[in-house]
Amino acid sequence: MPKNSADDAKPVGKHNPQDKNAVLSGADLTWNPLGLYTELVTAVQDEMRLESPTPVQSLVIPELLKEPVTSLAFLAATGSGKTLAYALPVLQQVKQQETFENYEPRPKRPRALILAPTRELVVQITAVIKQLSHSIKLSSTAITGGEDYGKQRKALDRPVDIVVATPGRLIKHWKDQNVYLSSVQHVVCDEMDTMLEQGFAAQLREILYPCLYHKQPDQAVDPVADLVDTAPRIILTSATMTQSIQKMLEDADTTGVVSAKRHYRKQSDDDVSVDGKKIAMILPPMRVLKAAGLHKAVPRLKQVFVDVGGADKISLLVDIVAGSGGDGAALSAADQDSTALTMVFCNTAQSVRAVQYALAEARIESLSYHGELNSAARQDNLRAFRSAGRASSGSGSGIDPKQAARVLVCTDLAARGLDVPEVDHVVMFDFPLNALDYLHRSGRTARGMAGDRTGNGRVTALVMKRDKVLANAIETAVMAGKPLDGLSSRKTDYLPGGRLGGGSGSSSSSSSSGGKSRNGGSGGKSRPSSIGSSSSGGGRPKQKPRDTSSSKRNTSGRR
């Protein structure tokens, strides 16, 4: 990646917030000029150890603090600090209502609602909200499926300011009159692309329409004429601009603001039918902010594409994972005596099990995370993985780093929103089916730059013959610092007259002999490596070849 490529997650120093061009170019900025309460700035700097905001935070926070409040959608790369970008101004505005309007918090009536697609992401967001809200005396609670319903009901029955929830469980509490949304002033839809792709559109419609419009969820609406006077402000965040989001924002009068589309996803059937016609969810008019690094690979990533060829793919993986530790790019030099964390991505749950079996044979402990595990098991494994990271980085978790499982084998269920800053290495055992999933996977590393973390990371992708067209296109785009959103896995798209004719990815693949790799890191030239043919990881002997039948890709498995 060129050194001058946009880095939405890299903190910057001092800067005049009135200079919009400087904000977009990543000029210096600190927290103080953004208009935040001193208590919130202190919590961010002292407790979270974040000395300066990221370019995304410096762009979004002043916009959300403007009066009168207006709806906003902002899109930025993974790991760029989107949670803080909306959490800080929303918390401040909730507190302002108490201070200037003498508002008394009431049971069952939150004033801010944050929606997220998964239980794990809700827990993660709630931890951030609680860390900030105690400094300004606000209350919050998490509402997700798989947890004790009675305890959640009791938590809502007390004065609560912020509710973080998954849509399904929130609707259940709403119908049971455990929570009322008439006092909600701010609604945040986090990971909006994921929620729309995973079938939450109907539930979002059921929640948002009664708050926004005079019409019912099954009725066609005019987003201006039908808007109620007390409608809450809507905030959308996403790491990618999918076709469904673009359609929704175009309906909200933002035509031409964004152009990225996904050409590989089957459209959802969640649209409501009125008189035989499907009507998409429509949101009020809102401004769209797009960060410079949207749909681009993080420039702090070292990316390597390994051409599997005729080699034993699972033996290659074991060699790569066995060599993941020791240099800990996610940690500072002071912590490099500990091993950082590794995530191995597969396309199916069956592939996850095959990889875990191979790692166990090589005496490498691992945890799993996929859709065939129930939410409680996934949360337990994720908690253990985080604890291993804290042990590795010397954060006093009480776990012996030598005994902790520092490898998480997962499907794309773990590619969205999860923040484990100690992840140093992402390995793609199965190559992703599209370019934006590559971005989501690679975004699990090179995330934080606070404290002892350098914010760097590594990605190693195993490329089979069927993956070469997309892999070549991604590699070329990464080296050129270009967006990945329009890339295709179809060879015909790169032929003369094709949709991407003559563009990135039109070059042929490198040698297909087993284990050749191409370095997609910071502007370096491609060069062959011996990953697949000799030992890796500081002299560790190469593992014996294994029966590849256990690792064959099965597309019938669930994510």
C-alpha positions in Angstrom: 0.0 0.0 0.0 1.4 3.4 -0.9 2.5 5.4 2.1 0.3 8.4 1.2 -2.9 6.2 1.1 -5.7 7.3 3.4 -5.7 5.8 6.9 -9.0 6.5 8.7 -7.9 4.8 11.9 -4.6 6.6 12.5 -4.8 9.2 15.3 -3.7 12.7 14.5 -2.6 15.7 16.5 -3.6 19.3 16.9 -5.7 21.1 14.3 -8.3 23.8 13.8 -11.6 22.0 13.4 -13.0 24.7 11.2 -10.5 23.7 8.4 -12.6 21.0 6.7 -9.9 20.2 4.1 -7.4 19.5 6.9 -9.8 17.2 8.6 -10.3 15.2 5.5 -6.6 15.0 4.7 -5.7 13.8 8.2 -4.1 16.9 9.5 -3.4 17.4 13.2 -6.3 17.4 15.7 -6.9 16.9 19.4 -10.1 16.1 21.3 -10.5 19.5 22.9 -11.6 21.6 19.9 -14.4 19.1 19.0 -16.8 20.6 21.5 -17.0 17.7 23.9 -17.5 17.9 27.6 -14.3 17.9 29.7 -15.5 14.8 31.5 -15.8 12.9 28.3 -12.4 14.0 27.0 -10.8 13.0 30.3 -12.5 9.5 30.1 -11.2 9.0 26.5 -7.7 10.2 27.2 -7.1 8.8 30.7 -9.2 5.6 30.8 -9.1 4.6 27.1 -5.6 6.0 26.6 -6.6 7.7 23.3 -4.7 10.9 23.1 -6.1 12.1 19.8 -9.1 11.3 17.6 -9.0 9.5 14.3 -9.8 11.4 11.1 -13.3 9.8 11.1 -14.0 10.9 14.7 -12.7 14.4 13.9 -15.1 14.5 10.9 -18.2 13.0 12.5 -18.3 14.4 16.1 -18.6 18.1 15.2 -21.4 17.2 12.7 -23.4 15.3 15.3 -23.0 18.1 17.9 -24.5 20.7 15.6 -27.8 22.3 16.5 -30.4 21.7 15.4 -29.7 17.9 15.3 -30.1 16.2 12.0 -29.9 12.6 10.8 -26.5 11.5 9.5 -25.0 8.4 7.8 -21.3 8.0 7.9 -19.2 5.3 6.3 -15.6 4.5 7.2 -13.1 1.6 7.1 -13.1 -1.1 9.8 -11.2 -0.1 12.9 -11.5 3.6 12.3 -13.3 4.4 15.6 -16.9 4.6 14.5 -18.3 3.6 17.9 -16.7 6.6 19.7 -17.6 8.8 16.8 -21.3 8.5 17.5 -21.2 7.5 21.2 -19.5 10.7 22.4 -21.8 13.3 20.9 -25.0 11.2 21.6 -24.0 10.8 25.3 -23.3 14.5 25.5 -26.6 15.5 24.0 -28.5 13.1 26.3 -26.8 14.8 29.3 -27.5 18.3 27.9 -31.2 17.5 28.1 -30.9 16.8 31.8 -28.9 19.9 32.4 -30.8 22.5 30.3 -34.3 21.1 30.3 -34.4 19.7 33.8 -35.3 16.2 32.4 -35.8 13.5 34.9 -34.8 10.0 33.7 -37.8 7.6 33.9 -38.1 3.8 34.0 -38.6 2.0 30.7 -38.1 5.2 28.7 -34.6 5.4 27.2 -33.5 8.6 25.3 -30.9 6.9 23.1 -31.3 3.6 21.3 -28.3 1.8 19.7 -29.1 -1.2 17.5 -26.6 -3.8 16.4 -26.9 -7.1 14.5 -25.2 -9.5 17.0 -25.1 -10.2 20.7 -21.3 -10.0 20.7 -21.4 -6.5 19.1 -24.0 -5.3 21.6 -21.8 -6.4 24.5 -18.8 -4.7 22.9 -20.7 -1.4 22.3 -22.2 -1.5 25.8 -18.8 -1.8 27.4 -17.7 1.4 25.6 -20.9 3.2 26.6 -20.5 2.3 30.2 -16.9 3.3 30.3 -17.9 6.8 29.0 -21.3 7.3 30.7 -20.1 6.9 34.3 -18.1 10.1 33.9 -21.3 12.1 33.2 -23.7 10.0 35.4 -25.8 8.3 32.7 -27.2 4.8 32.9 -27.2 2.1 30.2 -28.2 -1.5 29.6 -27.8 -4.2 27.0 -30.7 -6.1 25.6 -29.9 -9.2 23.6 -31.3 -12.7 22.9 -29.8 -15.6 24.8 -29.7 -13.7 28.1 -32.1 -13.9 31.1 -35.3 -12.1 30.0 -36.4 -11.4 33.6 -33.1 -9.7 34.4 -33.4 -7.5 31.3 -37.0 -6.6 32.3 -35.8 -5.5 35.8 -33.0 -3.5 34.2 -35.5 -1.7 32.0 -37.8 -1.1 34.9 -35.2 1.3 36.4 -34.4 4.8 35.0 -32.3 4.1 32.0 -30.8 6.6 29.5 -29.2 4.4 26.8 -30.3 1.0 25.6 -28.1 -1.1 23.3 -30.0 -3.9 21.7 -30.4 -6.5 19.0 -33.6 -5.7 17.1 -35.4 -9.0 17.8 -35.1 -8.9 21.6 -35.9 -5.2 21.7 -39.2 -5.8 19.8 -40.1 -8.6 22.3 -39.6 -6.2 25.3 -41.5 -3.5 23.4 -44.5 -5.7 22.7 -44.5 -6.9 26.4 -44.5 -3.2 27.5 -41.2 -3.5 29.2 -39.8 -0.5 27.3 -41.4 2.5 25.5 -39.8 4.4 22.7 -41.7 7.6 22.9 -38.8 9.4 24.7 -36.1 8.2 22.3 -34.3 11.2 20.7 -31.4 9.3 19.0 -31.4 6.0 17.2 -28.1 4.6 16.0 -28.0 1.7 13.6 -24.5 0.3 13.9 -23.1 -2.1 11.2 -26.1 -1.2 9.0 -24.8 -3.1 6.0 -24.6 -6.3 8.1 -28.2 -5.8 9.5 -29.6 -5.4 6.0 -27.7 -8.3 4.6 -28.7 -10.6 7.5 -32.4 -10.0 7.2 -33.0 -7.4 9.9 -34.8 -5.0 7.5 -38.3 -6.0 8.5 -37.4 -5.7 12.2 -35.8 -2.3 11.7 -38.9 -1.2 9.9 -41.1 -2.4 12.8 -39.0 -0.4 15.3 -38.3 2.8 13.3 -41.5 3.5 11.5 -43.7 4.1 14.6 -41.0 6.5 15.9 -40.6 8.4 12.6 -43.8 8.5 10.7 -47.6 8.8 11.0 -47.9 5.6 9.0 -47.6 2.0 10.0 -44.7 -0.3 9.0 -46.8 -1.9 6.2 -47.7 1.4 4.6 -46.0 3.5 2.0 -44.5 6.7 3.4 -43.4 10.1 2.3 -40.1 10.6 4.3 -40.8 14.4 4.6 -44.6 14.8 4.7 -45.3 11.8 7.0 -42.4 12.6 9.5 -43.7 13.2 13.0 -42.6 16.4 14.8 -41.0 14.4 17.6 -39.1 12.0 15.3 -35.7 11.0 16.7 -32.5 11.7 14.9 -31.2 8.7 13.0 -27.5 7.8 12.8 -26.3 5.1 10.4 -22.8 3.6 10.5 -21.3 1.1 8.1 -17.9 0.0 7.0 -19.1 -0.7 3.4 -21.6 0.9 1.1 -23.7 -2.0 0.0 -26.3 -1.9 -2.7 -29.2 -2.1 -0.2 -27.8 0.8 1.9 -27.3 2.9 -1.3 -30.8 2.2 -2.3 -32.1 3.3 1.1 -30.0 6.5 1.1 -31.0 7.3 -2.4 -34.6 7.1 -1.3 -33.6 9.6 1.4 -32.5 12.1 -1.3 -28.8 11.4 -1.3 -28.5 10.4 -5.0 -25.0 10.6 -6.3 -23.3 11.0 -2.9 -22.0 7.4 -3.0 -21.5 5.0 -5.8 -20.2 1.7 -4.4 -22.3 -1.3 -5.1 -22.0 -5.0 -4.4 -22.6 -7.1 -7.5 -22.6 -10.5 -5.7 -25.3 -10.4 -3.0 -28.8 -11.7 -3.6 -31.3 -9.0 -2.6 -33.3 -9.5 0.5 -37.0 -10.3 0.5 -37.6 -8.1 3.6 -39.3 -5.3 1.6 -43.0 -4.9 2.4 -45.5 -5.5 -0.3 -48.3 -3.0 -0.8 -50.9 -3.7 -3.5 -48.6 -6.3 -4.9 -45.6 -3.9 -5.1 -42.5 -4.2 -2.9 -41.7 -1.0 -1.0 -38.3 -0.6 0.5 -37.6 0.9 3.9 -37.3 4.7 3.6 -35.5 6.9 6.1 -35.7 10.6 6.6 -33.4 12.8 4.5 -29.9 12.7 5.9 -26.4 13.9 5.1 -23.9 11.2 4.1 -20.2 11.5 5.2 -17.7 9.2 3.6 -14.2 8.8 4.9 -11.2 8.9 2.6 -10.3 5.2 3.3 -13.7 3.7 2.6 -13.5 0.4 0.7 -9.7 0.6 0.8 -7.3 -1.8 2.6 -5.6 -0.3 5.8 -2.2 1.0 4.8 -0.6 -0.3 8.0 -1.3 -3.9 6.9 1.3 -6.2 5.6 -0.6 -8.4 3.1 0.7 -11.6 1.5 -1.2 -13.8 -1.0 0.0 -17.4 -1.0 -0.6 -19.3 -4.3 -1.4 -22.9 -3.0 -1.0 -24.6 -6.4 -0.5 -28.3 -5.9 0.7 -28.0 -2.3 -1.2 -29.4 0.7 -3.3 -26.4 1.7 -3.9 -27.5 5.3 -0.1 -28.2 5.8 0.5 -24.7 4.5 -1.9 -23.3 7.0 -0.4 -25.1 10.0 3.1 -23.8 9.0 1.7 -20.3 8.8 -0.2 -20.4 12.1 2.8 -22.0 13.8 4.9 -19.0 12.7 2.3 -16.4 13.7 3.9 -15.5 17.0 7.1 -13.9 18.1 7.1 -10.6 16.2 3.7 -9.4 17.5 3.1 -6.5 15.0 -0.1 -5.6 17.0 2.0 -4.9 20.0 4.9 -2.6 20.8 8.5 -3.8 20.9 8.2 -4.0 24.7 5.5 -6.6 24.5 7.0 -8.7 21.7 8.2 -11.4 24.2 4.5 -12.4 24.2 2.6 -14.0 21.3 -0.2 -11.9 19.8 -3.5 -13.4 18.5 -4.3 -15.0 15.2 -7.7 -15.3 13.4 -8.2 -18.0 10.8 -11.1 -17.4 8.4 -13.0 -20.2 6.7 -16.1 -20.0 4.4 -18.1 -22.8 6.2 -18.5 -24.3 9.6 -17.3 -27.6 8.2 -14.1 -26.0 7.1 -13.7 -24.5 10.6 -13.9 -28.0 12.1 -11.3 -29.4 9.6 -8.9 -26.6 10.4 -9.3 -27.1 14.2 -8.6 -30.8 13.8 -5.4 -30.1 11.9 -4.2 -27.5 14.4 -5.0 -29.9 17.3 -2.8 -32.6 15.6 0.0 -30.0 15.4 -0.6 -29.3 19.1 -1.8 -25.8 18.5 -4.7 -24.8 20.7 -7.6 -23.0 19.0 -11.2 -21.8 19.6 -14.1 -21.7 17.1 -16.6 -19.1 16.1 -19.4 -19.9 13.6 -23.1 -20.0 13.1 -23.5 -23.7 14.1 -22.5 -22.7 17.7 -25.2 -21.2 19.8 -24.7 -17.6 21.0 -23.6 -18.6 24.5 -20.8 -20.9 23.2 -19.7 -18.2 20.7 -19.6 -15.6 23.5 -17.6 -17.9 25.8 -15.1 -18.6 23.0 -14.8 -14.9 22.2 -14.3 -14.1 25.9 -11.5 -16.7 26.2 -9.9 -15.3 23.0 -10.0 -11.7 24.4 -8.5 -13.0 27.7 -5.7 -14.7 25.8 -5.0 -11.3 24.1 -4.9 -9.5 27.4 -2.5 -12.2 28.8 -0.3 -11.8 25.7 -0.2 -8.0 26.1 0.6 -8.1 29.8 -2.8 -6.6 30.8 -3.2 -8.6 34.0 -5.9 -11.1 32.9 -4.6 -13.8 35.3 -4.2 -16.3 32.4 -0.9 -18.0 31.6 0.0 -16.8 28.1 1.6 -20.2 27.4 -1.7 -22.1 28.1 -4.1 -19.6 26.4 -5.6 -20.5 23.0 -4.4 -17.6 20.8 -6.0 -18.8 17.6 -9.6 -18.3 16.7 -10.9 -20.3 13.7 -14.1 -18.7 12.4 -16.4 -17.9 9.5 -17.4 -14.5 8.3 -19.7 -14.2 11.3 -16.6 -12.9 13.1 -15.6 -10.5 10.3 -18.1 -7.7 11.2 -17.7 -5.3 14.1 -15.7 -7.4 16.5 -12.8 -5.4 18.1 -9.9 -7.4 19.5 -7.0 -5.0 19.2 -4.4 -7.7 20.1 -5.1 -9.6 16.9 -1.8 -9.5 15.0 -2.4 -11.9 12.2 -5.4 -12.7 10.0 -5.1 -15.9 7.9 -7.7 -16.6 5.2 -7.7 -20.4 4.9 -10.6 -20.1 2.4 -10.4 -17.1 0.2 -13.4 -14.8 0.6 -16.2 -14.9 -2.0 -16.0 -11.2 -2.7 -13.7 -8.2 -2.2 -15.7 -6.4 0.5 -15.6 -9.6 2.7 -11.8 -9.5 2.2 -11.9 -5.9 3.7 -14.0 -7.0 6.6 -11.8 -10.0 7.4 -8.6 -8.0 7.1 -10.1 -5.3 9.3 -9.9 -7.6 12.3 -6.2 -6.6 12.6 -4.4 -3.3 12.5 -7.2 -1.8 14.7 -6.0 0.0 17.8 -3.1 2.4 18.3 -3.7 3.1 21.9 -1.3 2.3 24.8 1.2 -0.4 23.8 -0.4 -1.2 20.4 1.3 -0.1 17.2 -1.8 -0.5 15.1 0.0 -2.7 12.6 -1.0 -6.1 11.4 -0.6 -8.9 8.9 -2.9 -10.7 6.5 -2.0 -14.0 4.8 -4.5 -15.3 2.2 -4.3 -18.8 0.7 -5.2 -18.6 -3.0 -6.6 -21.7 -4.9 -7.0 -21.8 -8.6 -10.6 -20.8 -8.4 -9.7 -17.7 -6.4 -7.0 -16.3 -8.6 -9.1 -13.8 -10.6 -10.5 -12.0 -7.5 -7.1 -12.4 -5.6 -5.2 -10.8 -8.4 -7.7 -7.9 -8.6 -7.5 -7.3 -4.9 -3.7 -7.5 -4.8 -3.5 -5.0 -7.7 -6.0 -2.6 -6.0 -4.2 -2.9 -2.7 -0.8 -2.0 -4.2 -2.3 1.0 -6.0 -4.3 2.2 -3.0 -7.6 1.9 -4.8 -11.0 1.0 -3.5 -12.0 -2.7 -3.6 -15.7 -2.4 -3.7 -16.3 -2.9 -7.5 -14.0 -5.9 -8.0 -15.3 -9.1 -9.4 -14.5 -12.8 -9.3 -15.6 -13.2 -12.9 -12.7 -13.3 -15.5 -14.9 -12.0 -18.2 -15.4 -8.7 -16.3 -11.7 -7.9 -16.9 -11.7 -8.7 -20.7 -11.9 -5.9 -23.3 -15.5 -4.8 -23.3 -16.1 -6.2 -19.9 -17.3 -4.2 -16.9 -13.8 -3.8 -15.6 -12.0 -4.4 -18.9 -8.3 -3.5 -18.7 -8.6 -2.7 -15.0 -7.1 -4.2 -11.9 -7.1 -7.9 -11.8 -6.6 -8.3 -15.6 -3.1 -9.7 -15.1 -2.5 -13.4 -14.9 -1.6 -15.1 -11.7 1.9 -15.9 -10.7 3.4 -19.3 -10.7 1.1 -22.0 -9.4 3.8 -24.1 -7.8 2.9 -24.9 -4.2 3.3 -22.2 -1.7 4.6 -19.3 -3.8 3.6 -16.0 -2.2 3.2 -12.4 -3.3 3.8 -9.6 -0.9 1.0 -7.0 -1.0 2.5 -4.9 1.8 3.6 -1.3 1.8 4.6 -0.8 -1.7 7.0 -3.7 -1.8 7.6 -5.6 -5.0 6.1 -9.1 -5.4 8.6 -11.7 -4.5 8.5 -15.5 -4.1 8.6 -17.0 -0.7 9.2 -20.5 0.7 6.2 -20.6 2.9 4.8 -23.8 1.3 8.0 -25.7 0.8 10.1 -25.2 3.9 9.9 -24.5 7.6 8.4 -21.2 8.8 8.2 -19.4 12.2 11.8 -19.2 13.4 13.1 -22.6 12.5 10.0 -24.7 13.5 10.1 -27.9 11.5 7.5 -28.2 8.7 4.5 -30.3 9.7 4.0 -33.6 8.1 1.6 -33.6 5.1 -2.0 -34.4 6.0 -4.9 -35.9 4.2 -6.5 -33.0 2.5 -9.9 -34.7 2.4 -10.6 -33.4 5.8 -10.1 -29.8 4.6 -12.1 -29.8 1.4 -14.4 -26.9 1.0 -18.0 -27.7 1.5 -20.4 -25.0 0.4 -23.3 -26.6 2.3 -22.0 -25.6 5.7 -23.5 -22.6 7.5 -21.8 -19.4 8.5 
